Structure formats: C-alpha cells, structure tokens
Amino acid sequence: MPPTFEEFAAARLDPLLRYATALTCDAYLAEDVVQEVLMRVQQRWPRVSGTAQPAAYVKRMILNEYLSWRRRKASRDVALAHADLDLLTAPVADTTGRFDERQAMTATLATLPRKQRAAVVLRYYEGLDDTEIADALGCSVGTVRSHISRALGALRARGDGAAPPSPATIATTGRTTDHAS
C-alpha cells in the first residue's frame, strides 16, 4: 500500500529541500519552489503515488518548477549584485572550512545560466549520466555535454583555475546512490 501524502512529505521533505537548494542556490527560494510543488502533489496524490517512483516524479516536478520559476521571476525582479549586497551588510564567514567551501561554490554556481546550473546539479549532486540529464532537461546529449563543459569552464575561470569541483563540493550533503532520494 503506498504511503499517504503526509507520510511521503514527512519522509522526503529534507531531501527535496536540499535538492531544490542545490538548484536555486537560495534556501528561501528553494522552500518556495518545494512548497509550490508539494501543493500540486497533494492535490494529485492518488496519481503521483501510483507512479513507479513517486520521489523521482516529485523531483522532476521541482526541476520543472525551478526552470519555469526562474523565467517568471527574472521577468519581474531586478536582482542586486553581490557587491551591492556587501555594501548593505558585511558578509560573515562561517567557522568551518567545509561550509565556507560549499558556500563559495554555491555563490559561484548561482552565477551560471539556469540550464547549465541544472545540468551541473543533476550530474554532480544527483549523479545522473548524460542521457538521464538530457531526458530531464528535454534536450540532446550533446547539449548536456555542452552545458556541463561551459559550466565547468566558467567555474574554473571564476575560481583559481583548479580542477573541476568535486561532487562533495557542489552537493550540500553527500548524495545517495538512490536517484529517487
């Protein structure tokens, strides 16, 4: 018997929020995206719970919501540059090096175009291969390779010229081998 929506949401909320945060690079926007998706999932729970992998289905909904949210939001809002934000309030460094590294990578990821960022997150956070990423983004495998290549080039250019970021650096937590998590 499939779980109820409440059981599903309680068990999957934290992984879904981590996934959305990795996509959006903004914890508050991630909460909004997940909330929008979960409201739709609750209304369609009998259909969603009947799929082979409800968690993967919901993750796909989050990816689609993120991609469309960015288009809608960008047409209405003018974002402040990081320099403008620094003038308003001084950034505060965290005491742990690992968190600082993740925070820096998240800020760098936030500068990538949305499809490149989604491709990098799907590759390094979710561990998907080119074919799976192409399916998720609705593009060709060659386009996925181009997105990832350009994104890693941009990340290298903004960094110290070192090797591409490791999955541990990109992910807010270690990924599991289960793609539905």
C-alpha positions, 0 to 999 in steps of 0.5 A, a space after each residue: 500500500 503506498 504511503 499517504 501524502 503526509 507520510 511521503 512529505 514527512 519522509 522526503 521533505 529534507 531531501 527535496 529541500 536540499 535538492 531544490 537548494 542545490 538548484 536555486 542556490 537560495 534556501 528561501 527560494 528553494 522552500 518556495 519552489 518545494 512548497 509550490 510543488 508539494 501543493 500540486 502533489 497533494 492535490 494529485 496524490 492518488 496519481 503521483 503515488 501510483 507512479 513507479 517512483 513517486 520521489 523521482 516524479 516529485 523531483 522532476 516536478 521541482 526541476 520543472 518548477 525551478 526552470 519555469 520559476 526562474 523565467 517568471 521571476 527574472 521577468 519581474 525582479 531586478 536582482 542586486 549584485 553581490 557587491 551591492 549586497 556587501 555594501 548593505 551588510 558585511 558578509 560573515 564567514 562561517 567557522 568551518 572550512 567545509 561550509 565556507 567551501 560549499 558556500 563559495 561554490 554555491 555563490 559561484 554556481 548561482 552565477 551560471 545560466 539556469 540550464 547549465 546550473 541544472 545540468 551541473 546539479 543533476 550530474 554532480 549532486 544527483 549523479 545522473 549520466 548524460 542521457 538521464 540529464 538530457 531526458 530531464 532537461 528535454 534536450 540532446 546529449 550533446 547539449 548536456 555535454 555542452 552545458 556541463 563543459 561551459 559550466 565547468 569552464 566558467 567555474 574554473 575561470 571564476 575560481 583559481 583555475 583548479 580542477 573541476 569541483 568535486 561532487 562533495 563540493 557542489 552537493 550540500 550533503 553527500 548524495 545517495 546512490 538512490 536517484 529517487 532520494 
